[in-house]
């Protein structure tokens, strides 16, 4: 049965990886009807809005969004579209799975870490104030409501997936009120999940431990900023951001995107790696009940990577995006 989804075509390499991903989804028999909209910096410059009203209306109708990266200005201009969408649609759970692929050689093996990042508050709440020309304040906001629901989501996932341990990451030794509350709530809720080991770790130690002994981690649950940083670190363990997918889930809406940015430096060169975005699309397929198509795509990508003769430059190969996608289509 055909399912209608909303698709946002972003900036940089966004259009390139979107077109080939939709091609693969069709070949895998996903049976999707896509309502596609241009969004991001180029749309802002052309029409004065990051997202057309019709694009919002589509998402509010379909409740499922597949979004490519967009370019966010650094230090000026409009705020991140990702942050805005997460807050507007209360997409509070950012789930980022980092799993080793045997065909992608790194110094680490058997990495299988899922990061649950609270997605709506912390320093990303955007509460900032210029006190003077020489002083700026940015306010960190942590609430019980948002802490409870991301922590519950992490424990529920661990139980459903047969995971053994959830680690709460914080900086409660310094931020005793905000991070202290997050940690306290974690242990309060952990009592409801006795089958899962509950541990906590200070964020700077977590960064070191992820490099020295990453296999000790299973599921990580943490606040917005720490989750953003640490999930990028976990991508480095498995071969880079080109392999890290993500979902942004709320009670009513779901958005799926690759973790990496719009990579304007390689846009138009035909060498972008679509894997992370493709795997994000697989997470979307699983979310809407199309597990068979997702499994077919995952097997095809794994087979191409295992063969090793067709890899994009970021994975140590010389293949173009087109050559890589054609190899995946051949496996399908």
Residue, then its C-alpha position, 0 to 999 in steps of 0.5 A: x500500500x502506498x504511503x505519502x511522505x513529505x520530503x525536504x530538498x536542502x542545500x549543498x549535497x542535499x539534492x544529489x543524495x536525495x535524488x539517488x536515495x529516492x531512486x533506490x527506495x523505488x527500486x526496493x519496492x518502498x511504494x512511496x508517494x513523495x511530496x517534495x519541497x525546496x527548503x533551506x538557504x537557497x529558498x530563503x534567499x529566493x523567497x524570504x522563507x526557509x520553508x514554504x508554507x505548503x511544505x509545513x502543511x504537507x508535513x502536518x498532513x503526512x506526519x513523516x518527513x525525510x529531510x536532506x541537510x541544509x546550510x546554516x550560517x555560522x555566527x549570524x543570519x537565520x537559526x538552524x532549520x533543524x533546531x526550529x523543526x525539532x522545537x516546532x513539532x516537538x521532535x524530542x528524541x534524536x536517535x543516532x545509531x553507530x554500528x560498525x560495518x565489517x567492510x569499513x576498516x577503522x581501528x575499532x571493531x564491533x561498535x554498536x552504540x545508540x545515542x538518545x539525545x534530548x532534542x528540544x531544550x538545553x543550550x539549543x533553546x536559543x535563549x541568549x542575551x547581549x549584556x554589553x558589547x563585550x558580554x553575552x549570556x546563553x541560558x541552559x534550560x533543563x526541565x523534568x518533563x523533557x528529561x523524563x521523556x527522553x530517558x524513558x525513550x532510551x530505556x524503552x528502546x533498550x528493553x525492546x531491542x534486548x540491550x543490556x545497559x543505558x548510560x546517562x551522560x552529564x556534567x553534574x559535578x559542575x552544573x549541579x542543578x540542571x545536570x544534577x536534576x537530569x542525573x537524578x531523574x535518570x536513576x528515579x526512572x531506572x528503577x522501573x527497568x530493573x532488567x537494564x543496567x543503569x550507569x552514569x558518566x561525566x561527559x568529558x570522561x565519556x569522550x575519553x572512554x569512547x576513544x579508549x574503550x568504546x565497546x563498554x557502551x550500549x545505549x547512551x542517553x544525554x542532553x542536547x549539546x552533549x548528544x550532538x557532540x558525542x554522537x559525532x564522536x561515535x560516527x568517527x569510530x565507525x568510519x565517519x559521518x557518512x555512515x551515521x543515520x538519525x531519526x527525530x521522533x515525537x509523539x505525533x511527528x517523525x523526521x529522518x535525516x543524516x547527521x552530516x551537514x550540507x558539505x558545500x565544498x563537494x556539492x556538484x562534484x558527484x562524489x557525495x556518499x549517500x549512505x547515511x541518508x539512505x540508512x536514515x530513509x531505512x529508519x523511516x521505512x521501518x517507522x512506517x511499517x515497510x521493514x521488507x524494503x528497508x531490509x532489502x536496501x540494508x542488505x544491498x548496501x552491505x553487499x556493495x561495501x563488502x565487495x569493496x571495489x565501489x566506494x566513495x572517496x570518504x570511505x577510501x575509494x574513488x567511485x562517484x556517487x552514481x557508480x556507488x548507487x548503480x552498484x547498490x541498484x545492481x544488488x537490489 
